[in-house]
Amino acid sequence: MGEVEGGAELVDSPTVDPRWQHLDDLDVFGAILQDVLRHWGRSPGQGRGKQSAPQVADSEELMARLVELDRLGRQPFHMELREMAGSLSSAEVARRSGLSKTRCWNLLQGYIKPTMSDMEATARAFGRDPWHFIEYRARWLTDRIHDQLLADPARSEELLRRAALL
């Protein structure tokens, strides 16, 4: 992987380890995610832990917010952004979002992965919620999983065993 503007990674296709293919089953994966969200931010014997996405207070609020959205994006970010931008130039998208022209052009072309800030800025620019973007939802969920694994080593072993053995 190379780098483009500000250390952003070029888009690359990940290789899926066949030992984890059972996570393609939405019921299995959904059960693991529900468990993570139910316990997210909590350390053993303690109250709420650090949250990296302050816009959503808890998993119940997240679910309510997602239900309220009229349509969640299913295409890659650059395609969703192009659809939102319509015939606008990358310079106009940059002006509306507050991002640099170069960064907007690279995002619109799909040459770089968007940051959470990129997605929040572009969503605001077009009157959308950043949760619209699949990358935003995925990053938020992986951040919760990451926090869980670091906060409680015993629980992380349990979650990984459950994921590996299902």
N, CA, C and O of each residue as an XYZ file, in Angstrom:
664
protein
N       0.832     -1.181      0.000
C       0.000      0.000      0.000
C       0.873      1.239      0.000
O       1.836      1.319      0.762
N       0.551      2.203     -0.841
C       1.257      3.468     -0.886
C       0.547      4.506     -0.050
O      -0.440      4.213      0.624
N       1.063      5.731     -0.099
C       0.433      6.805      0.642
C       0.117      7.948     -0.289
O       0.830      8.188     -1.263
N      -0.965      8.658      0.017
C      -1.390      9.818     -0.739
C      -1.801     10.881      0.259
O      -2.451     10.562      1.255
N      -1.447     12.119      0.027
C      -1.826     13.284      0.812
C      -2.070     12.993      2.292
O      -3.040     12.319      2.640
N      -1.220     13.482      3.136
C      -1.408     13.406      4.575
C      -1.328     12.009      5.151
O      -1.900     11.753      6.211
N      -0.634     11.095      4.485
C      -0.472      9.751      5.026
C      -1.685      8.857      4.843
O      -1.725      7.770      5.420
N      -2.678      9.272      4.061
C      -3.864      8.450      3.836
C      -3.483      7.211      3.040
O      -2.653      7.278      2.133
N      -4.088      6.088      3.379
C      -3.781      4.844      2.693
C      -4.523      4.746      1.374
O      -5.666      5.186      1.250
N      -3.856      4.166      0.398
C      -4.531      3.844     -0.850
C      -5.468      2.676     -0.601
O      -5.188      1.831      0.249
N      -6.560      2.614     -1.316
C      -7.533      1.543     -1.151
C      -6.918      0.232     -1.615
O      -6.322      0.161     -2.690
N      -7.067     -0.808     -0.797
C      -6.528     -2.118     -1.103
C      -7.572     -3.161     -0.722
O      -8.338     -2.941      0.217
N      -7.622     -4.272     -1.416
C      -8.575     -5.331     -1.109
C      -7.967     -6.283     -0.087
O      -6.890     -6.834     -0.309
N      -8.675     -6.480      1.060
C      -8.139     -7.386      2.079
C      -8.313     -8.842      1.663
O      -9.231     -9.174      0.913
N      -7.429     -9.707      2.150
C      -7.533    -11.137      1.927
C      -8.267    -11.730      3.118
O      -7.929    -11.426      4.262
N      -9.264    -12.569      2.872
C     -10.045    -13.171      3.945
C      -9.429    -14.504      4.316
O      -9.240    -15.369      3.461
N      -9.115    -14.670      5.591
C      -8.591    -15.915      6.112
C      -9.733    -16.929      6.127
O     -10.764    -16.673      6.750
N      -9.577    -18.081      5.454
C     -10.679    -19.052      5.371
C     -11.156    -19.566      6.725
O     -12.289    -20.031      6.844
N     -10.307    -19.487      7.746
C     -10.721    -19.949      9.070
C     -11.820    -19.073      9.665
O     -12.490    -19.486     10.612
N     -12.014    -17.871      9.125
C     -13.004    -16.941      9.667
C     -14.198    -16.772      8.730
O     -15.009    -15.871      8.943
N     -14.332    -17.604      7.708
C     -15.414    -17.443      6.735
C     -16.794    -17.652      7.342
O     -17.782    -17.148      6.808
N     -16.882    -18.389      8.452
C     -18.190    -18.582      9.084
C     -18.776    -17.262      9.573
O     -19.977    -17.178      9.827
N     -17.946    -16.235      9.706
C     -18.466    -14.925     10.094
C     -19.266    -14.284      8.964
O     -19.897    -13.246      9.163
N     -19.244    -14.896      7.779
C     -20.109    -14.434      6.690
C     -21.576    -14.704      7.017
O     -22.464    -14.070      6.446
N     -21.834    -15.632      7.924
C     -23.197    -15.918      8.363
C     -23.656    -14.740      9.210
O     -23.107    -14.490     10.283
N     -24.664    -14.013      8.729
C     -25.117    -12.804      9.420
C     -25.627    -13.083     10.822
O     -25.493    -12.232     11.700
N     -26.213    -14.258     11.056
C     -26.697    -14.572     12.398
C     -25.539    -14.692     13.383
O     -25.615    -14.187     14.503
N     -24.483    -15.352     12.969
C     -23.303    -15.526     13.819
C     -22.643    -14.177     14.069
O     -22.391    -13.799     15.213
N     -22.368    -13.459     12.990
C     -21.699    -12.169     13.107
C     -22.561    -11.178     13.895
O     -22.054    -10.425     14.727
N     -23.871    -11.187     13.622
C     -24.785    -10.289     14.334
C     -24.809    -10.560     15.825
O     -24.848     -9.624     16.625
N     -24.786    -11.835     16.211
C     -24.791    -12.192     17.634
C     -23.530    -11.685     18.327
O     -23.590    -11.194     19.454
N     -22.399    -11.805     17.655
C     -21.145    -11.316     18.230
C     -21.178     -9.795     18.364
O     -20.777     -9.249     19.392
N     -21.654     -9.115     17.326
C     -21.738     -7.655     17.389
C     -22.709     -7.187     18.462
O     -22.429     -6.215     19.165
N     -23.846     -7.861     18.601
C     -24.787     -7.494     19.656
C     -24.141     -7.623     21.023
O     -24.323     -6.766     21.888
N     -23.386     -8.697     21.215
C     -22.701     -8.896     22.483
C     -21.695     -7.792     22.734
O     -21.611     -7.262     23.842
N     -20.931     -7.443     21.712
C     -19.939     -6.371     21.851
C     -20.626     -5.050     22.173
O     -20.203     -4.338     23.084
N     -21.678     -4.716     21.438
C     -22.382     -3.461     21.676
C     -23.041     -3.421     23.050
O     -23.063     -2.376     23.701
N     -23.574     -4.547     23.487
C     -24.223     -4.603     24.794
C     -23.216     -4.291     25.915
O     -23.576     -3.685     26.923
N     -21.972     -4.703     25.735
C     -20.962     -4.515     26.770
C     -19.960     -3.412     26.439
O     -19.008     -3.197     27.189
N     -20.163     -2.715     25.329
C     -19.200     -1.728     24.869
C     -18.979     -0.634     25.905
O     -19.922     -0.099     26.489
N     -17.712     -0.322     26.113
C     -17.340      0.770     26.995
C     -17.342      0.433     28.466
O     -17.077      1.302     29.296
N     -17.635     -0.804     28.808
C     -17.673     -1.183     30.218
C     -16.470     -2.069     30.547
O     -16.160     -3.017     29.826
N     -15.816     -1.741     31.633
C     -14.731     -2.578     32.131
C     -15.298     -3.420     33.270
O     -16.281     -3.022     33.894
N     -14.699     -4.572     33.553
C     -15.219     -5.413     34.631
C     -15.290     -4.633     35.940
O     -14.291     -4.062     36.377
N     -16.467     -4.607     36.569
C     -16.637     -3.940     37.855
C     -16.690     -2.425     37.767
O     -16.701     -1.757     38.801
N     -16.722     -1.859     36.566
C     -16.734     -0.409     36.427
C     -17.930      0.031     35.601
O     -18.605     -0.784     34.972
N     -18.180      1.327     35.613
C     -19.261      1.908     34.818
C     -18.804      2.119     33.391
O     -17.999      1.347     32.870
N     -19.312      3.155     32.763
C     -18.988      3.441     31.370
C     -17.509      3.730     31.206
O     -16.899      4.395     32.044
N     -16.941      3.233     30.136
C     -15.545      3.491     29.802
C     -15.446      4.620     28.805
O     -16.426      5.314     28.531
N     -14.268      4.797     28.269
C     -14.024      5.828     27.263
C     -14.771      5.485     25.978
O     -14.803      4.328     25.560
N     -15.365      6.491     25.361
C     -16.062      6.292     24.097
C     -15.371      7.127     23.040
O     -15.091      8.304     23.266
N     -15.091      6.536     21.887
C     -14.424      7.289     20.839
C     -15.399      7.933     19.861
O     -14.979      8.693     18.989
N     -16.682      7.645     19.989
C     -17.676      8.272     19.114
C     -18.736      8.942     19.985
O     -19.791      8.355     20.225
N     -18.473     10.164     20.465
C     -19.368     10.794     21.426
C     -20.745     11.144     20.886
O     -21.634     11.478     21.669
N     -20.960     11.078     19.550
C     -22.260     11.424     18.996
C     -23.329     10.413     19.398
O     -24.517     10.733     19.364
N     -22.934      9.205     19.775
C     -23.886      8.158     20.121
C     -23.577      7.694     21.536
O     -22.491      7.181     21.806
N     -24.539      7.877     22.438
C     -24.303      7.589     23.847
C     -24.238      6.100     24.151
O     -23.422      5.688     24.976
N     -25.061      5.285     23.522
C     -25.050      3.854     23.803
C     -25.647      3.081     22.631
O     -26.094      3.669     21.646
N     -25.648      1.754     22.753
C     -26.104      0.929     21.640
C     -27.588      1.127     21.349
O     -27.999      1.032     20.193
N     -28.410      1.404     22.379
C     -29.835      1.635     22.144
C     -30.037      2.913     21.325
O     -30.862      2.950     20.413
N     -29.280      3.956     21.659
C     -29.383      5.199     20.904
C     -28.905      4.988     19.472
O     -29.485      5.531     18.533
N     -27.841      4.195     19.307
C     -27.351      3.890     17.957
C     -28.439      3.217     17.139
O     -28.707      3.626     16.009
N     -29.066      2.194     17.694
C     -30.094      1.474     16.952
C     -31.258      2.402     16.589
O     -31.766      2.356     15.468
N     -31.677      3.241     17.539
C     -32.770      4.183     17.264
C     -32.374      5.147     16.149
O     -33.187      5.464     15.280
N     -31.139      5.608     16.173
C     -30.658      6.551     15.157
C     -30.622      5.905     13.772
O     -31.003      6.525     12.779
N     -30.165      4.667     13.714
C     -30.095      3.972     12.428
C     -31.486      3.712     11.852
O     -31.678      3.790     10.638
N     -32.452      3.406     12.709
C     -33.812      3.161     12.251
C     -34.407      4.438     11.662
O     -35.189      4.373     10.713
N     -34.044      5.598     12.214
C     -34.574      6.879     11.746
C     -34.036      7.277     10.375
O     -34.687      8.039      9.660
N     -32.874      6.785      9.999
C     -32.308      7.169      8.710
C     -33.169      6.625      7.580
O     -33.607      5.475      7.619
N     -33.406      7.452      6.580
C     -34.282      7.040      5.485
C     -33.651      5.960      4.608
O     -34.340      5.050      4.148
N     -32.360      6.060      4.381
C     -31.688      5.070      3.530
C     -30.223      5.031      3.920
O     -29.552      6.062      3.966
N     -29.742      3.853      4.195
C     -28.322      3.695      4.493
C     -27.595      3.357      3.201
O     -28.065      2.542      2.407
N     -26.448      3.989      2.996
C     -25.662      3.721      1.803
C     -25.116      2.312      1.799
O     -24.767      1.761      2.843
N     -25.048      1.739      0.620
C     -24.497      0.387      0.477
C     -23.326      0.364     -0.486
O     -22.650     -0.655     -0.628
N     -23.087      1.477     -1.142
C     -21.978      1.554     -2.089
C     -20.733      2.075     -1.363
O     -20.846      2.661     -0.286
N     -19.562      1.869     -1.937
C     -18.357      2.451     -1.355
C     -18.495      3.973     -1.235
O     -19.234      4.602     -1.993
N     -17.784      4.541     -0.288
C     -17.875      5.972      0.016
C     -17.775      6.838     -1.229
O     -18.593      7.738     -1.422
N     -16.778      6.578     -2.083
C     -16.578      7.459     -3.232
C     -17.786      7.451     -4.168
O     -18.090      8.467     -4.793
N     -18.467      6.326     -4.269
C     -19.652      6.256     -5.126
C     -20.831      6.991     -4.490
O     -21.584      7.680     -5.179
N     -20.988      6.842     -3.183
C     -22.046      7.572     -2.472
C     -21.785      9.076     -2.553
O     -22.708      9.861     -2.770
N     -20.522      9.471     -2.378
C     -20.181     10.892     -2.435
C     -20.434     11.450     -3.837
O     -20.965     12.551     -3.984
N     -20.057     10.697     -4.853
C     -20.323     11.136     -6.232
C     -21.818     11.323     -6.475
O     -22.244     12.283     -7.118
N     -22.607     10.383     -5.946
C     -24.059     10.480     -6.099
C     -24.598     11.728     -5.411
O     -25.449     12.425     -5.963
N     -24.106     12.012     -4.210
C     -24.535     13.209     -3.482
C     -24.113     14.483     -4.212
O     -24.874     15.447     -4.300
N     -22.891     14.466     -4.732
C     -22.333     15.662     -5.375
C     -22.982     15.935     -6.728
O     -23.028     17.082     -7.171
N     -23.478     14.905     -7.378
C     -24.089     15.101     -8.698
C     -23.100     15.722     -9.669
O     -22.019     15.179     -9.900
N     -23.470     16.851    -10.232
C     -22.606     17.505    -11.226
C     -21.641     18.518    -10.599
O     -20.930     19.216    -11.322
N     -21.607     18.608     -9.279
C     -20.692     19.549     -8.626
C     -19.242     19.137     -8.858
O     -18.927     17.949     -8.921
N     -18.379     20.113     -8.980
C     -16.947     19.849     -9.135
C     -16.341     19.460     -7.786
O     -16.937     19.703     -6.736
N     -15.163     18.858     -7.823
C     -14.479     18.522     -6.572
C     -14.144     19.800     -5.804
O     -14.096     19.785     -4.574
N     -13.911     20.905     -6.516
C     -13.640     22.189     -5.853
C     -14.873     22.658     -5.071
O     -14.746     23.201     -3.974
N     -16.057     22.446     -5.637
C     -17.292     22.844     -4.936
C     -17.551     21.933     -3.746
O     -17.987     22.397     -2.693
N     -17.287     20.646     -3.904
C     -17.427     19.714     -2.778
C     -16.455     20.124     -1.669
O     -16.806     20.096     -0.489
N     -15.252     20.498     -2.046
C     -14.257     20.952     -1.073
C     -14.744     22.207     -0.350
O     -14.641     22.303      0.873
N     -15.267     23.156     -1.100
C     -15.752     24.397     -0.499
C     -16.865     24.108      0.499
O     -16.862     24.659      1.599
N     -17.811     23.257      0.133
C     -18.943     22.940      1.007
C     -18.526     22.158      2.248
O     -19.069     22.364      3.334
N     -17.568     21.270      2.081
C     -17.178     20.380      3.189
C     -16.052     20.930      4.057
O     -15.883     20.508      5.201
N     -15.284     21.871      3.516
C     -14.140     22.387      4.262
C     -12.887     21.539      4.093
O     -11.875     21.799      4.744
N     -12.941     20.535      3.235
C     -11.769     19.702      2.953
C     -10.972     20.344      1.819
O     -11.488     21.202      1.103
N      -9.725     19.932      1.656
C      -8.917     20.478      0.568
C      -9.421     19.962     -0.776
O     -10.061     18.913     -0.851
N      -9.127     20.707     -1.830
C      -9.535     20.306     -3.177
C      -8.903     18.968     -3.556
O      -9.561     18.092     -4.116
N      -7.620     18.828     -3.242
C      -6.914     17.594     -3.577
C      -7.518     16.399     -2.846
O      -7.727     15.336     -3.431
N      -7.794     16.591     -1.559
C      -8.371     15.503     -0.777
C      -9.746     15.119     -1.341
O     -10.050     13.936     -1.494
N     -10.563     16.112     -1.643
C     -11.893     15.823     -2.217
C     -11.774     15.081     -3.540
O     -12.504     14.121     -3.784
N     -10.866     15.519     -4.383
C     -10.701     14.853     -5.678
C     -10.303     13.394     -5.455
O     -10.855     12.497     -6.092
N      -9.340     13.152     -4.547
C      -8.909     11.780     -4.259
C     -10.035     10.944     -3.652
O     -10.160      9.760     -3.965
N     -10.855     11.543     -2.790
C     -11.995     10.827     -2.209
C     -13.027     10.499     -3.281
O     -13.542      9.382     -3.327
N     -13.329     11.462     -4.139
C     -14.312     11.238     -5.213
C     -13.855     10.162     -6.196
O     -14.678      9.449     -6.769
N     -12.553     10.048     -6.387
C     -12.015      9.033     -7.297
C     -11.877      7.672     -6.625
O     -11.700      6.659     -7.302
N     -11.957      7.644     -5.297
C     -11.783      6.392     -4.568
C     -10.325      6.014     -4.391
O     -10.008      4.853     -4.133
N      -9.427      6.998     -4.530
C      -7.995      6.723     -4.422
C      -7.514      6.616     -2.977
O      -6.491      5.987     -2.704
N      -8.248      7.225     -2.061
C      -7.872      7.157     -0.650
C      -9.082      6.755      0.178
O     -10.227      6.960     -0.223
N      -8.804      6.182      1.336
C      -9.869      5.812      2.266
C     -10.275      7.057      3.046
O      -9.412      7.819      3.483
N     -11.569      7.272      3.225
C     -12.006      8.433      3.996
C     -11.774      8.229      5.486
O     -11.895      7.117      6.000
N     -11.440      9.310      6.168
C     -11.356      9.283      7.632
C     -12.755      9.531      8.186
O     -13.661      9.912      7.445
N     -12.928      9.319      9.465
C     -14.214      9.626     10.095
C     -14.537     11.107      9.882
O     -15.683     11.460      9.603
N     -13.526     11.971     10.012
C     -13.732     13.414      9.813
C     -14.149     13.729      8.387
O     -15.012     14.580      8.171
N     -13.549     13.057      7.409
C     -13.945     13.251      6.006
C     -15.425     12.927      5.824
O     -16.167     13.683      5.196
N     -15.840     11.801      6.380
C     -17.224     11.370      6.213
C     -18.189     12.303      6.929
O     -19.276     12.587      6.425
N     -17.789     12.780      8.112
C     -18.636     13.718      8.843
C     -18.756     15.038      8.086
O     -19.848     15.598      7.987
N     -17.643     15.539      7.553
C     -17.652     16.810      6.825
C     -18.466     16.725      5.536
O     -19.245     17.628      5.231
N     -18.291     15.657      4.790
C     -19.023     15.542      3.523
C     -20.507     15.286      3.775
O     -21.352     15.789      3.035
N     -20.832     14.516      4.801
C     -22.239     14.295      5.132
C     -22.908     15.623      5.503
O     -24.001     15.929      5.027
N     -22.248     16.399      6.351
C     -22.776     17.719      6.735
C     -22.975     18.613      5.514
O     -23.975     19.322      5.403
N     -22.007     18.566      4.603
C     -22.056     19.414      3.410
C     -23.281     19.131      2.546
O     -23.760     20.018      1.840
N     -23.787     17.906      2.598
C     -24.927     17.524      1.774
C     -26.181     17.215      2.600
O     -27.120     16.586      2.113
N     -26.177     17.668      3.855
C     -27.358     17.493      4.702
C     -27.681     16.059      5.040
O     -28.846     15.710      5.236
N     -26.657     15.220      5.111
C     -26.850     13.802      5.429
C     -26.222     13.501      6.781
O     -25.484     14.314      7.338
N     -26.526     12.341      7.286
C     -25.927     11.845      8.516
C     -24.717     11.007      8.115
O     -24.804     10.253      7.147
N     -23.588     11.112      8.826
C     -22.421     10.298      8.446
C     -22.688      8.798      8.532
O     -21.990      8.012      7.891
N     -23.696      8.385      9.318
C     -24.049      6.974      9.410
C     -24.536      6.444      8.079
O     -24.631      5.231      7.895
N     -24.845      7.326      7.152
C     -25.248      6.918      5.814
C     -24.151      6.077      5.149
O     -24.448      5.134      4.415
N     -22.899      6.417      5.405
C     -21.769      5.756      4.749
C     -21.443      4.431      5.415
O     -21.287      4.359      6.634
N     -21.342      3.391      4.613
C     -21.035      2.067      5.143
C     -19.670      2.060      5.853
O     -19.495      1.367      6.855
N     -18.719      2.821      5.337
C     -17.387      2.883      5.962
C     -17.467      3.510      7.352
O     -16.718      3.118      8.247
N     -18.355      4.467      7.540
C     -18.524      5.102      8.849
C     -19.078      4.085      9.840
O     -18.582      3.951     10.959
N     -20.115      3.373      9.408
C     -20.711      2.356     10.277
C     -19.694      1.263     10.609
O     -19.577      0.839     11.758
N     -18.969      0.819      9.597
C     -17.974     -0.244      9.814
C     -16.864      0.224     10.747
O     -16.455     -0.513     11.644
N     -16.376      1.439     10.543
C     -15.297      1.948     11.392
C     -15.769      2.106     12.815
O     -15.038      1.790     13.753
N     -17.001      2.598     12.992
C     -17.535      2.769     14.340
C     -17.607      1.419     15.048
O     -17.203      1.293     16.204
N     -18.127      0.407     14.342
C     -18.236     -0.921     14.945
C     -16.863     -1.511     15.256
O     -16.668     -2.079     16.331
N     -15.924     -1.386     14.347
C     -14.598     -1.952     14.609
C     -13.903     -1.217     15.750
O     -13.128     -1.820     16.493
N     -14.172      0.078     15.896
C     -13.621      0.811     17.047
C     -14.176      0.254     18.350
O     -13.440      0.119     19.328
N     -15.486     -0.075     18.375
C     -16.088     -0.654     19.581
C     -15.452     -2.003     19.878
O     -15.129     -2.295     21.030
N     -15.269     -2.831     18.850
C     -14.657     -4.143     19.045
C     -13.227     -3.971     19.556
O     -12.814     -4.663     20.486
N     -12.484     -3.067     18.961
C     -11.111     -2.782     19.387
C     -11.081     -2.374     20.853
O     -10.262     -2.878     21.621
N     -11.971     -1.461     21.245
C     -12.030     -1.005     22.635
C     -12.320     -2.165     23.575
O     -11.719     -2.267     24.644
N     -13.254     -3.054     23.172
C     -13.606     -4.217     23.983
C     -12.406     -5.133     24.190
O     -12.127     -5.560     25.310
N     -11.710     -5.426     23.121
C     -10.580     -6.356     23.202
C      -9.467     -5.811     24.081
O      -8.814     -6.574     24.793
N      -9.242     -4.511     24.044
C      -8.193     -3.907     24.871
C      -8.614     -3.729     26.323
O      -7.784     -3.857     27.223
N      -9.881     -3.438     26.565
C     -10.350     -3.121     27.910
C     -10.445     -4.334     28.825
O     -10.267     -4.210     30.037
N     -10.723     -5.495     28.265
C     -10.961     -6.671     29.087
C     -10.326     -7.892     28.421
O     -10.970     -8.555     27.607
N      -9.058     -8.199     28.763
C      -8.360     -9.315     28.111
C      -9.096    -10.651     28.211
O      -9.119    -11.412     27.244
N      -9.687    -10.944     29.348
C     -10.395    -12.219     29.488
C     -11.608    -12.249     28.559
O     -11.878    -13.258     27.907
N     -12.319    -11.156     28.508
C     -13.491    -11.073     27.624
C     -13.066    -11.152     26.160
O     -13.757    -11.757     25.340
N     -11.930    -10.540     25.837
C     -11.466    -10.587     24.451
C     -11.142    -12.016     24.044
O     -11.409    -12.421     22.913
N     -10.560    -12.788     24.976
C     -10.294    -14.200     24.678
C     -11.598    -14.952     24.436
O     -11.691    -15.764     23.515
N     -12.609    -14.676     25.269
C     -13.910    -15.322     25.112
C     -14.549    -14.975     23.768
O     -15.073    -15.857     23.087
N     -14.511    -13.706     23.385
C     -15.097    -13.293     22.116
C     -14.359    -13.915     20.940
O     -14.986    -14.372     19.984
N     -13.046    -13.937     21.004
C     -12.262    -14.519     19.905
C     -12.475    -16.021     19.811
O     -12.584    -16.560     18.709
N     -12.536    -16.699     20.938
C     -12.803    -18.139     20.913
C     -14.179    -18.408     20.311
O     -14.343    -19.302     19.481
N     -15.163    -17.620     20.741
C     -16.525    -17.797     20.224
C     -16.552    -17.566     18.709
O     -17.187    -18.320     17.973
N     -15.870    -16.535     18.257
C     -15.832    -16.239     16.819
C     -15.108    -17.334     16.051
O     -15.533    -17.714     14.960
N     -14.019    -17.843     16.611
C     -13.199    -18.853     15.922
C     -13.859    -20.233     15.923
O     -13.655    -21.020     14.999
N     -14.642    -20.525     16.948
C     -15.194    -21.875     17.084
C     -16.594    -22.042     16.514
O     -17.049    -23.169     16.314
N     -17.273    -20.950     16.252
C     -18.649    -21.052     15.732
C     -18.673    -21.621     14.340
O     -19.745    -21.775     13.755
